[in-house]
Amino acid sequence: MRVENNPKLRTKNSKLSPIFAPSINFSFLKKNWWKILSLLLLIYTVVAGFLVAVPDLPIIHQSIRNLYFHVCMWFGMMILFIISFVYSIKYLRGFNLRNDIYAQNYAAVGTLFGMLGYVTGAIWANYTWLTDQNQSLGSVLKEPKLIGAAIALLIYGAYFVLRGSFTDIDKKARVSAVYNIFAFAMLFPSIWIIPRLVGSLHPGAPGSDSGNPALNAQNDLDAGMRMIFYPAVIGWTLLGVWIAGLKIRLQLIKDKTLLNE
């Protein structure tokens, strides 16, 4: 007698063997939906970013497509630094080493995104400021926005050097948490405030020839670009959280004897 033809046996064994009671397991999708969303958004960003029409603005022309990468990576960087900043505060409130590990790895991925944003921005400047505006390489290297971004990244680079200089785990975590708060506070004057107070070639800054902020909905970011820009910000940010999560899990496995949790 076949089991599937016997209602009693089928009911009895339905919970014991997936052969007799096949079902779809959605636990993977429930836990990892945001990872799948990140991949889909990034694929959409790359495909639509290169294929969808963009406004042909003076100076930047088709290079405005870099907005989906350069600017969106910087958005992701800021969000990751904010998360790292929050975990540093949480560590100083309870001195839980888990919070220090979270702060360290979110800062690491945020720095990576910052470096990628800096490189894409430098490449963008090479094809706009040096050619269309007839600027010299020396004037670009003195650009306040680039200098401020480099200073901010160096400050965060010093954060990891500082961590490596300590052998005592608790002292390293406490000093690093305080420095991380300082590094986050220095982001705003070095990247957002000082470059806007002096002459800059960067769009939207005083003295800029273009005079159009990169996120100006009326001049630069039309409806079609917004349909790609905001999903790109979400996609890059989720990717950063994903990478940081993998680094955190790996470090927790290495330090499980120390954390004892």
C-alpha positions as a LaTeX table, in Angstrom:
\begin{tabular}{lrrr}
\hline
Residue & $x$ (\AA) & $y$ (\AA) & $z$ (\AA) \\
\hline
Met1 & 0.00 & 0.00 & 0.00 \\
Arg2 & 1.40 & 3.44 & $-0.95$ \\
Val3 & 1.70 & 6.00 & 1.80 \\
Glu4 & 0.31 & 8.90 & $-0.24$ \\
Asn5 & $-2.90$ & 6.93 & $-0.80$ \\
Asn6 & $-3.47$ & 6.38 & 2.93 \\
Pro7 & $-4.79$ & 9.55 & 4.66 \\
Lys8 & $-3.83$ & 8.30 & 8.14 \\
Leu9 & $-0.23$ & 7.53 & 7.23 \\
Arg10 & 0.07 & 10.70 & 5.23 \\
Thr11 & $-1.09$ & 12.79 & 8.22 \\
Lys12 & 1.14 & 10.93 & 10.61 \\
Asn13 & 4.28 & 11.28 & 8.52 \\
Ser14 & 3.64 & 14.73 & 7.08 \\
Lys15 & 5.72 & 16.35 & 9.82 \\
Leu16 & 8.47 & 13.75 & 9.70 \\
Ser17 & 9.53 & 13.71 & 6.07 \\
Pro18 & 9.39 & 16.41 & 3.38 \\
Ile19 & 8.95 & 13.62 & 0.82 \\
Phe20 & 5.48 & 12.85 & 2.10 \\
Ala21 & 4.55 & 16.48 & 2.89 \\
Pro22 & 6.32 & 18.79 & 0.48 \\
Ser23 & 6.16 & 22.47 & 1.37 \\
Ile24 & 7.88 & 25.68 & 0.37 \\
Asn25 & 10.24 & 27.08 & 3.00 \\
Phe26 & 10.09 & 30.87 & 3.02 \\
Ser27 & 12.46 & 31.32 & 5.99 \\
Phe28 & 15.35 & 32.18 & 3.70 \\
Leu29 & 13.36 & 34.91 & 1.98 \\
Lys30 & 12.13 & 36.28 & 5.31 \\
Lys31 & 15.67 & 36.59 & 6.66 \\
Asn32 & 17.45 & 37.69 & 3.51 \\
Trp33 & 14.86 & 39.73 & 1.59 \\
Trp34 & 16.89 & 42.91 & 2.03 \\
Lys35 & 19.98 & 41.25 & 0.53 \\
Ile36 & 17.98 & 40.20 & $-2.50$ \\
Leu37 & 16.55 & 43.72 & $-2.67$ \\
Ser38 & 20.07 & 45.16 & $-2.59$ \\
Leu39 & 21.20 & 43.03 & $-5.52$ \\
Leu40 & 18.10 & 43.85 & $-7.54$ \\
Leu41 & 18.46 & 47.58 & $-6.88$ \\
Leu42 & 22.13 & 47.58 & $-7.84$ \\
Ile43 & 21.45 & 45.65 & $-11.03$ \\
Tyr44 & 18.69 & 48.14 & $-11.80$ \\
Thr45 & 21.09 & 51.01 & $-11.04$ \\
Val46 & 23.78 & 49.76 & $-13.39$ \\
Val47 & 21.44 & 48.86 & $-16.25$ \\
Ala48 & 19.16 & 51.89 & $-16.03$ \\
Gly49 & 22.04 & 54.17 & $-15.14$ \\
Phe50 & 23.72 & 53.51 & $-18.48$ \\
Leu51 & 20.66 & 53.10 & $-20.68$ \\
Val52 & 18.02 & 55.57 & $-19.50$ \\
Ala53 & 18.24 & 59.04 & $-21.05$ \\
Val54 & 19.65 & 61.86 & $-18.90$ \\
Pro55 & 19.46 & 65.65 & $-19.31$ \\
Asp56 & 22.28 & 67.02 & $-21.46$ \\
Leu57 & 23.58 & 69.74 & $-19.16$ \\
Pro58 & 26.50 & 72.06 & $-19.93$ \\
Ile59 & 29.96 & 70.89 & $-18.87$ \\
Ile60 & 28.96 & 67.51 & $-17.38$ \\
His61 & 26.90 & 66.21 & $-20.33$ \\
Gln62 & 26.62 & 62.37 & $-20.20$ \\
Ser63 & 29.03 & 62.16 & $-17.27$ \\
Ile64 & 26.07 & 63.02 & $-15.04$ \\
Arg65 & 25.43 & 59.27 & $-15.00$ \\
Asn66 & 28.23 & 59.08 & $-12.45$ \\
Leu67 & 25.72 & 60.59 & $-10.04$ \\
Tyr68 & 24.29 & 57.10 & $-9.51$ \\
Phe69 & 27.68 & 55.88 & $-8.29$ \\
His70 & 29.74 & 58.77 & $-6.91$ \\
Val71 & 27.01 & 60.58 & $-4.97$ \\
Cys72 & 25.09 & 57.46 & $-3.97$ \\
Met73 & 28.23 & 55.87 & $-2.53$ \\
Trp74 & 28.77 & 58.99 & $-0.45$ \\
Phe75 & 25.19 & 58.76 & 0.78 \\
Gly76 & 25.88 & 55.15 & 1.78 \\
Met77 & 29.14 & 56.22 & 3.43 \\
Met78 & 27.35 & 58.80 & 5.58 \\
Ile79 & 24.70 & 56.31 & 6.69 \\
Leu80 & 27.35 & 53.71 & 7.60 \\
Phe81 & 29.32 & 56.32 & 9.55 \\
Ile82 & 26.15 & 57.31 & 11.40 \\
Ile83 & 25.56 & 53.67 & 12.39 \\
Ser84 & 29.19 & 53.38 & 13.53 \\
Phe85 & 28.80 & 56.61 & 15.53 \\
Val86 & 25.69 & 55.27 & 17.27 \\
Tyr87 & 27.41 & 52.01 & 18.22 \\
Ser88 & 30.38 & 53.91 & 19.65 \\
Ile89 & 28.00 & 55.84 & 21.90 \\
Lys90 & 26.30 & 52.57 & 22.88 \\
Tyr91 & 29.67 & 51.09 & 23.78 \\
Leu92 & 30.58 & 54.02 & 26.04 \\
Arg93 & 27.23 & 53.67 & 27.80 \\
Gly94 & 27.56 & 49.96 & 28.61 \\
Phe95 & 31.10 & 48.90 & 27.61 \\
Asn96 & 29.82 & 45.93 & 25.66 \\
Leu97 & 32.56 & 44.73 & 23.31 \\
Arg98 & 29.96 & 43.72 & 20.73 \\
Asn99 & 29.11 & 47.38 & 20.20 \\
Asp100 & 32.79 & 48.18 & 19.64 \\
Ile101 & 33.00 & 45.45 & 16.99 \\
Tyr102 & 29.90 & 46.81 & 15.28 \\
Ala103 & 31.28 & 50.36 & 15.34 \\
Gln104 & 34.63 & 49.25 & 13.94 \\
Asn105 & 33.25 & 47.30 & 11.01 \\
Tyr106 & 30.63 & 49.84 & 10.01 \\
Ala107 & 33.38 & 52.48 & 10.04 \\
Ala108 & 35.57 & 50.20 & 7.90 \\
Val109 & 32.92 & 49.70 & 5.23 \\
Gly110 & 32.00 & 53.39 & 5.39 \\
Thr111 & 35.64 & 54.27 & 4.74 \\
Leu112 & 35.69 & 51.86 & 1.81 \\
Phe113 & 32.63 & 53.56 & 0.32 \\
Gly114 & 34.27 & 56.93 & 0.94 \\
Met115 & 37.37 & 55.87 & $-0.98$ \\
Leu116 & 35.25 & 54.58 & $-3.86$ \\
Gly117 & 33.29 & 57.84 & $-3.86$ \\
Tyr118 & 36.52 & 59.83 & $-3.84$ \\
Val119 & 37.96 & 57.88 & $-6.78$ \\
Thr120 & 34.78 & 58.16 & $-8.86$ \\
Gly121 & 34.63 & 61.87 & $-8.04$ \\
Ala122 & 38.25 & 62.39 & $-9.08$ \\
Ile123 & 37.63 & 60.59 & $-12.36$ \\
Trp124 & 34.54 & 62.71 & $-12.92$ \\
Ala125 & 36.53 & 65.88 & $-12.28$ \\
Asn126 & 39.16 & 64.74 & $-14.75$ \\
Tyr127 & 36.59 & 64.72 & $-17.57$ \\
Thr128 & 34.78 & 67.92 & $-16.60$ \\
Trp129 & 36.96 & 70.38 & $-14.72$ \\
Leu130 & 40.17 & 69.69 & $-16.65$ \\
Thr131 & 38.57 & 69.73 & $-20.11$ \\
Asp132 & 35.32 & 71.67 & $-20.27$ \\
Gln133 & 36.37 & 74.38 & $-17.83$ \\
Asn134 & 40.02 & 74.44 & $-18.97$ \\
Gln135 & 41.25 & 74.08 & $-15.42$ \\
Ser136 & 44.82 & 73.08 & $-14.66$ \\
Leu137 & 45.64 & 69.97 & $-12.71$ \\
Gly138 & 47.09 & 72.12 & $-9.92$ \\
Ser139 & 43.82 & 73.98 & $-9.42$ \\
Val140 & 41.90 & 70.71 & $-9.25$ \\
Leu141 & 44.29 & 69.31 & $-6.66$ \\
Lys142 & 43.66 & 72.46 & $-4.58$ \\
Glu143 & 39.89 & 71.99 & $-4.84$ \\
Pro144 & 38.42 & 72.42 & $-1.31$ \\
Lys145 & 35.90 & 69.61 & $-1.78$ \\
Leu146 & 38.63 & 67.11 & $-2.70$ \\
Ile147 & 40.92 & 68.31 & 0.08 \\
Gly148 & 38.12 & 68.14 & 2.64 \\
Ala149 & 37.14 & 64.64 & 1.54 \\
Ala150 & 40.76 & 63.50 & 1.70 \\
Ile151 & 41.11 & 64.93 & 5.22 \\
Ala152 & 37.93 & 63.16 & 6.37 \\
Leu153 & 39.14 & 59.82 & 4.98 \\
Leu154 & 42.58 & 60.30 & 6.57 \\
Ile155 & 40.93 & 60.98 & 9.92 \\
Tyr156 & 39.05 & 57.70 & 9.67 \\
Gly157 & 42.23 & 55.99 & 8.47 \\
Ala158 & 43.92 & 57.17 & 11.67 \\
Tyr159 & 41.06 & 55.53 & 13.58 \\
Phe160 & 42.19 & 52.10 & 12.41 \\
Val161 & 45.85 & 52.92 & 13.02 \\
Leu162 & 44.90 & 53.95 & 16.56 \\
Arg163 & 43.07 & 50.67 & 17.13 \\
Gly164 & 46.10 & 48.70 & 16.01 \\
Ser165 & 48.38 & 50.50 & 18.46 \\
Phe166 & 46.67 & 49.02 & 21.54 \\
Thr167 & 47.10 & 45.52 & 22.92 \\
Asp168 & 44.64 & 45.90 & 25.78 \\
Ile169 & 41.17 & 45.15 & 24.40 \\
Asp170 & 39.17 & 47.33 & 26.80 \\
Lys171 & 41.49 & 50.33 & 26.45 \\
Lys172 & 41.47 & 49.96 & 22.67 \\
Ala173 & 37.68 & 49.89 & 22.59 \\
Arg174 & 37.27 & 52.93 & 24.86 \\
Val175 & 39.82 & 55.15 & 23.12 \\
Ser176 & 38.56 & 54.05 & 19.69 \\
Ala177 & 34.96 & 54.86 & 20.60 \\
Val178 & 35.91 & 58.38 & 21.70 \\
Tyr179 & 38.00 & 58.93 & 18.57 \\
Asn180 & 35.22 & 57.58 & 16.35 \\
Ile181 & 32.85 & 60.20 & 17.74 \\
Phe182 & 35.46 & 62.87 & 17.01 \\
Ala183 & 35.99 & 61.54 & 13.47 \\
Phe184 & 32.25 & 61.64 & 12.79 \\
Ala185 & 32.04 & 65.21 & 14.06 \\
Met186 & 34.87 & 66.22 & 11.70 \\
Leu187 & 32.96 & 64.93 & 8.67 \\
Phe188 & 30.63 & 67.92 & 8.59 \\
Pro189 & 33.13 & 70.80 & 8.54 \\
Ser190 & 35.57 & 69.01 & 6.22 \\
Ile191 & 33.04 & 67.81 & 3.63 \\
Trp192 & 29.88 & 69.92 & 3.92 \\
Ile193 & 30.68 & 73.25 & 5.61 \\
Ile194 & 34.17 & 74.50 & 4.67 \\
Pro195 & 33.90 & 73.71 & 0.90 \\
Arg196 & 30.71 & 75.79 & 0.77 \\
Leu197 & 32.33 & 78.77 & 2.47 \\
Val198 & 35.14 & 79.13 & $-0.07$ \\
Gly199 & 35.36 & 79.16 & $-3.84$ \\
Ser200 & 34.95 & 75.72 & $-5.34$ \\
Leu201 & 34.57 & 74.08 & $-8.71$ \\
His202 & 32.13 & 71.57 & $-7.27$ \\
Pro203 & 28.51 & 72.06 & $-8.43$ \\
Gly204 & 26.44 & 74.08 & $-6.02$ \\
Ala205 & 29.36 & 75.72 & $-4.23$ \\
Pro206 & 29.94 & 79.48 & $-4.22$ \\
Gly207 & 32.14 & 80.39 & $-7.15$ \\
Ser208 & 31.18 & 77.33 & $-9.15$ \\
Asp209 & 30.83 & 78.02 & $-12.87$ \\
Ser210 & 27.94 & 75.64 & $-13.19$ \\
Gly211 & 26.09 & 76.97 & $-10.17$ \\
Asn212 & 23.77 & 73.95 & $-10.07$ \\
Pro213 & 23.76 & 71.70 & $-7.00$ \\
Ala214 & 24.01 & 68.05 & $-7.94$ \\
Leu215 & 20.67 & 67.33 & $-6.30$ \\
Asn216 & 18.77 & 70.30 & $-7.68$ \\
Ala217 & 15.47 & 68.82 & $-8.78$ \\
Gln218 & 14.74 & 71.69 & $-11.15$ \\
Asn219 & 18.07 & 71.83 & $-12.96$ \\
Asp220 & 20.03 & 68.62 & $-12.52$ \\
Leu221 & 17.97 & 65.79 & $-11.08$ \\
Asp222 & 14.86 & 65.42 & $-13.23$ \\
Ala223 & 12.04 & 62.92 & $-12.62$ \\
Gly224 & 13.72 & 60.19 & $-14.68$ \\
Met225 & 16.98 & 60.46 & $-12.75$ \\
Arg226 & 15.20 & 60.46 & $-9.41$ \\
Met227 & 13.67 & 57.10 & $-10.34$ \\
Ile228 & 17.22 & 55.71 & $-10.46$ \\
Phe229 & 19.01 & 57.89 & $-7.93$ \\
Tyr230 & 16.99 & 57.04 & $-4.82$ \\
Pro231 & 16.91 & 53.27 & $-5.47$ \\
Ala232 & 20.68 & 53.49 & $-6.02$ \\
Val233 & 21.14 & 55.12 & $-2.62$ \\
Ile234 & 19.15 & 52.32 & $-0.98$ \\
Gly235 & 20.97 & 49.63 & $-2.96$ \\
Trp236 & 24.48 & 50.88 & $-2.12$ \\
Thr237 & 23.54 & 51.38 & 1.54 \\
Leu238 & 22.10 & 47.87 & 1.87 \\
Leu239 & 25.24 & 46.48 & 0.22 \\
Gly240 & 27.37 & 48.28 & 2.79 \\
Val241 & 25.27 & 46.93 & 5.66 \\
Trp242 & 25.54 & 43.45 & 4.12 \\
Ile243 & 29.35 & 43.64 & 3.91 \\
Ala244 & 29.60 & 45.03 & 7.43 \\
Gly245 & 27.37 & 42.24 & 8.72 \\
Leu246 & 29.63 & 39.59 & 7.19 \\
Lys247 & 32.71 & 41.22 & 8.73 \\
Ile248 & 31.00 & 41.44 & 12.11 \\
Arg249 & 29.99 & 37.77 & 12.08 \\
Leu250 & 33.53 & 36.76 & 11.16 \\
Gln251 & 35.05 & 38.84 & 13.94 \\
Leu252 & 32.52 & 37.58 & 16.50 \\
Ile253 & 33.50 & 34.02 & 15.59 \\
Lys254 & 37.18 & 34.88 & 16.11 \\
Asp255 & 36.53 & 36.69 & 19.40 \\
Lys256 & 33.86 & 34.40 & 20.83 \\
Thr257 & 36.20 & 33.23 & 23.58 \\
Leu258 & 36.70 & 36.85 & 24.64 \\
Leu259 & 33.08 & 37.98 & 24.30 \\
Asn260 & 31.70 & 34.84 & 25.95 \\
Glu261 & 28.21 & 35.63 & 24.65 \\
\hline
\end{tabular}
